[in-house]
């Protein structure tokens, strides 16, 4: 089956000759994760090809969320379809005090439109904390900045129509920025692409502002979606076929396609179960209880001293021992949910981040006989 790499090889034709499509949108959503710091894109314009050449020469390489991003960067840069596209207005803000992780970039298309591309959750702990904060906060700092960013970009490109897109939290920001942007921008928005992004609180979904952009929004989730089932959604959803399973289907490189369209599928029973379980939990727990749960989860993670998922993963066996000490005074159901949440974070870290395997092999094996019965991070053999 084909993925992004195959698509570039097959459809290496300028966008001016073959119109922009859903796969192009997903690719640019992935591009928003690329290590674009230190290239001067905050104040300068350059093509994707030029940005990669500058990236290769730069001593500072910026952040990379996935190893495949580094492999895909030259493929995009050297392609006819994407290489000559102009990019600009890069922003990356990480603020641990207000718990914000935000990044975005503008891509100019040859059809007199621009794509406002929001980055999803990166590999920082603070980025994941902000995601979890969405469970009890009606508005997180990245959403506020996403609205400001769209208003600013729309003012800079006054004669351009706008596409807004993003993957994961970036998909959430794409929709949120469109909902609450200045009213005079709405008519210029062509479409909004949300790739497996978490949803919103009911007051946002039920707002008249959301109804104004609902028909312009295109939502895609893999058949085993977890992240994309969080919170509330409304509108048509397309389920995609992935070559991965479980949480790893969140990886858009795993999404399968034929030609210029994704292969559609049905959501699995496990995805529906997750959706029902999470929705039920959110509806039953008070805002204060959800906030307490999230804070406990990240207090546990912070005891490791890790600031990124890569650091947390490289210490995962040692980390498990530290995490256990914070499980006192928590009921059984919350313990199970904490364990599942941690397990997902560990799996994402192990699969998505570039981690030298030898470093994991050198870690001492924990004594699994001492683990409490309610901890479900490992099976009886000590495997994830």
N, C-alpha and C positions, 0 to 999 in steps of 0.2 A: 504494500500500500504506500501511497505517496504522502510526503509531509512538506514543510516549508522549503527544505533544500531541493527536493524534487521539483517543486513548483517553479523555483527560480531557473532551474535548468531547462524545464519544459517551456515556460512562458517568459523567455527573455526578450520581451517586446516592450517598447516604450509605452507608458501609460497614455500618451497622446494618441497612440494608434489603437490601443485596446483599452476600453474604459476601466476605471477603478472598480474593484469588486470586494466581496467580503473577505477573501483570503488576503488581499493587499492590506485591508484594514487590520486584520489580525497580525500581520507581519509588522506593520508600523506600531501596533500596540506593544509588540515585543521589542521593537527598536527603542522604545522609551526607556527600557531597562539598561541599555548599552552603557559602557563606561565613557561618558561624554564630558566628564570634568576635565579641567586643565587644557581644553582645546580652544578656549576663548569664545565659545558659542553664546555666552551670556550677552555679549555686545557685538558679535560679528556674525555674518552669514557665510555659509560655505555649503558645498554639496556633500552628500554622504560619502562620495569617493574621496573628497578632500579631507573630510574629518577622519577617515580611516588612515590615510597617509600621515596625517598629523599625529594620530594616536600611536602609530608604529614608531614614530621618531621621538615621542615624548618620553621623558624619564619617569614621569608620574603617570600611572596607568588608570587611575580612578577605580571605582568599585565595579565588580562584575558579579551579578547575582547567580548566573549559571555559566558553566564551562561552555555550553553550546552557543551562548551569546558571543563569546570570543571567536568561535569557529564560524558563526554565521555573519559576523561583521564584515570580513573580507568578501564573502559571497555576495552580500548586498552591494558593497562598494564597487565591485567589479561588474555588476549586472547592468544591462541596458535599462531595465525597468525602474531600478531604484538609485543607481549610482549618481545620476545627474540631478536628482531631486535636491532642492535647496532647503537647508534646515537653519533654525535660528531661535532666539529667545529661550535658550536653555536656562532652567532654574532647578536647583537642588537645595532644599532646606531640611536639615535635621536638627531638631531642637528637643533635647532630652527633658528640659524643664517643663515645657508645655506638652510633651509627648506627641511630637509631630514628625512625620516623615513624608516629604512631598518632593516630587520632581515632575517636570513637564518640558515638552519641546514642541516647536511648530515645524511642520513639514509643508512646503509649498508644492502644489500639484499643477500640472500644465493646463488644467481645465478652468483656471481662474478661481480655484478654491484653495483653502488651507485645511490641514488636519491639525487639530489641537490634541496632542497625544499625552496622556497622563500615565506615569509609571505606577505599577502596582506595588505591592509590598516587597521591599528589598530584603536583604539578609540581616538587617539590624534588629536587635531585640526591641528597640523602641518602635520600629515600624510595625512589628507584630502586636505590640502592646496597644498601639493605636487602633488596629483592626479589632481587637477584643473589646476595646472601649466602646465600639459601636453598639455593643449589646445593651448598654445602659445609657449612653449619651445620644441625644437626638442630633447632635452636631459635633464633629471632631475637628481639630485645627486644620487638617489637610483639606477638608471639605470647604472650609472658609477660604483658604488660600486658592483652591481650585476655582471658586466663583470669581475671586478677584483677578486671577490669571486670565480667565476667559474674557472678562470685561476689558482688561487691558489689551489683550491680543486683538479683540474685535475692533477696538479703537485704532490700533496701529494699522490693521488691514481693513480699512473702511469699505473698500470696493470689492472685497472677497466674500464669497459664500463659505460656510464653515461646516466641516465634519468634526465630530468630537468622538474620541475613542480611547479605550483603555482595557487592560486585562487585570483581573483580580481587583484589588482596591482601586486600581486605575479605572476599571469599568464603573465602579461606584462613583468615583469622582467625575467621570464623564457625564453620567446621568444627573448627578447632583448639581454640577455647574450649569447644566442646561436648564434645570428646574428653576434655579434662583438667580440666573444672570439678568442683566438689565433687559427690560421688556423690548427695547428697540432692536435687540439682537435676534430675537426669536425667529423672525421671518427669514433671516440669513442662514439659519441652521438647516442643513439639508437632512442630515441623519446623525444618529448617536449610536455607536457600537459599544455594547457592554459584553465583554468576554469573561464569563464565569466570575462576575463581581458579586460581592455580598449586597444584600438589599437594604431596606430602610425601615424606620419606625412607621407605624400606621399613619401618624399625622402627616408624614411626608407623602406617602402613597395616596392618601385621601385628599391631598391638597389640590386646589384648582390649578396651581402652577404645574404640578405633575401631569395633570390631564392635558395641559397645553402642549406637552412634548411627548406624550405617550405613543402616539402614532408614528413618531419619527425615531423611536427607539427600537433597536434590534438587539435582542439578548440571545446569547449562545452559551450553552453549558455542555460539558461532556456527560456521557450517560451515567457515570458514577459520581457526579458532582457532589462535593462537600461544601467548598467555599461559596459557590454560587447559590446554595440553598439557604444560606444564612439570612435571617430576618425576613422582611416581607417584600414581595415582588408583585407586579401586575403587568399584564400585557403578554403578547405572544412570545414563546420561548422555543428556540431550536436546539434539540439535543444532538450532540456530535459524537461520532465514533472515535475512540482513542485506542492507541496500541498499548496503553498502560492500564493499570487497574487501580481501584481505590483512589486515595488522595492524590496519587501521582498523575491521575488524568488531568489535574489542574495545569500541568505542563503543556503549554500550547504547541510545543514541538511534537507532541505525541498525537495531535489531532490529524485525522486522516482525510484526504481529499481526492477528488477526481476532477481534473481540469481546473476550472476556476471556482469550484464550489466544494464545501465540506460535505463529507458523507454523513447524512442524517441518520439518527438512531433513536431509540426510546430510552428514557431514563430507567435505570435498574431498580429492582426492589430495594436494594440496600440504600440507594440514593433517596428514594421515597421515604424509607424508614428514618434516615438521618433528618430529612426535612421535617417529618412529623415529630420526631423526638425533640429536635432543637426548638421547633415552634412551640411545642407543648411546654418545654422547660422555660422558655422566655415568657410565655403567657402566665405561667404559674408563679414564677419568681418575681418579687418586687424589684424595683429599680435599685434599691439599696442592697438587696441580696445579690443581684447580678454584679454590682460594683464591688462588693466584698469578694465574690468569687474571682473576678478578674485580678483584683489586687493581690489576693493570696497566691494565685497562679504565678504572677510575675515577681512576687516577693521570693517565691521558691526558686525561680529561674535566676533572679539577681544574686542569690547566695552563691552561685557558681563563679561570679565575677566576669561572666561572658558578656560581651557587648554585641556579638553577632551570632547567628545560628551556626556558622562554621566553628566558632570557638566552643559553643555548647556541644556540638556533635563530637568534636575531637576529645571531649572529656565525658562523653555520655555515660560510660560505665561508672566513673567516679561520681558524676552528677547525681545519678539515681540514688546513691547512698545519702547525699546531702538533702535531696528533695524529701526523703522520708521523714526527716526530723520535723518538718513543718506540717505534718498531717494530723496533728492533735486538734481536738475540738471541732472536727468537721464530720458531718454525718456521712453515712455510707454512700448515698447517691452522689453527693458532691465529690467524694473521694474517687468514685468511678469516673465521673465526668472530668475531674482533674487529670486522672491517669490517661484517659483517652485524648485529652487535649495535649498533654505532654508527649504522648506517643506520636501524634500527628506532627508536632513540631520537630521531633527527633527524625521522623521519616523524611520530612521535607528537607531537613538539613543534610541528611545522609545522601539523598538522591540528587538534590539540586545544586549543592555547593561543592566547589572543587576542594576536596579534602584528600590529602595523601593517605592512602590506605595503610602503609606501614606504621603511621603514628597511632592508628587505632589498634593495630595488632600488639603494640608494645604495652598497652594499658593493662594493668592487673585485672584479673577476673574477680568480680565480687562474690561473696559467699551468699548464694541464693537461698540457702536454708534460713538465713536471718531476715529475709524479706517478709513483710506482713502479708497476710492472705489477700487483703483488698487491693494490693498493688498489681496492676495488670499490664505493666509495661513489658514484661517478659513472660515467656511460657516456661514450662517445667524444665526444658533443656537450657534455659538461659538465653534463648534467642528472641529477637524482637518479633 
